[in-house]
Amino acid sequence: MAKKGFRIANEVKQQILDRLQRENISVKQLAGEHGIAEGTIYKWLSKKTTGTVSRGEYLKVIKENKQLKELLG
């Protein structure tokens, strides 16, 4: 694990997040490869998540969820 208070360069953070998105690799594996805590990567992900969901998108997901529940019984 990295030392507490150790700063990771923004370029390295972005490379890790890019790999997470492009490759089918787990947060656990990336954290192990880079010697950082899994929570650190999840924290970076939460900071990258922005925006809001439109009412239309929300209703679409609700409808799809209802349909799936009906299929499963």
N, C-alpha and C positions, 0 to 999 in steps of 0.2 A: 504494500500500500504506500501511497505517497505520503510524505510528511505533512502533518497538519499545518495549514496555512500556506502550503506550497501552491503557487499559481501556475496554471497550465496555459500556455500561449493560446490565443484565440484561434490561430491557424490550426493547432492540434485539435482543439475542441471541434472545429468545423470539420476536420478530416474524420474524426470519430463519428460525428453525427451523420456525415455523408455516407460513411461505410454502413452505418446502421440502417440507413434508408435504402441504399443500393443493393447491399448484399443481404442474404438471409443469415444474419449473424445475431446472436443474442447479446443483450446488454451485459450479461454475466461474463461472456467470453471477451467482449471488448474491454470491460473493466479489468479483467485478469491480464490481458495482453498489455495494457497500459499502466498497470499498477495503481489503479484508482478505484474508489468505491462505486458500486453500482448506483447508489443514491446520488452520486455526483452527476452521473450521466442522466438520470431521470430528472434531476434539477435543471440541467441544461435544456432538456427536452421541454420541460414545462415553461421555461422562459422563452423558447422559440415558438410556442403555440400562441397564436394571436388570432384575433378576428372573432366574429360572432356567427351564429347560425341563423339563417333567414327563417322566417315563419314557414315558408314553403318547404324548405329542406327538413325542418322539424316535423311537419305533418307527413311528409313522405316517409321518414323513418318510422313514425308511429304506425302508419298504414302497413309498411313492410313487416314490422314487428308483429302486428295483429295477424297478418296473413301467415307468418311462420308459426305462430302459436296455434292457429287453426289446422295447419298441416300436421303439426306434432300431436294434436289432440288434446 
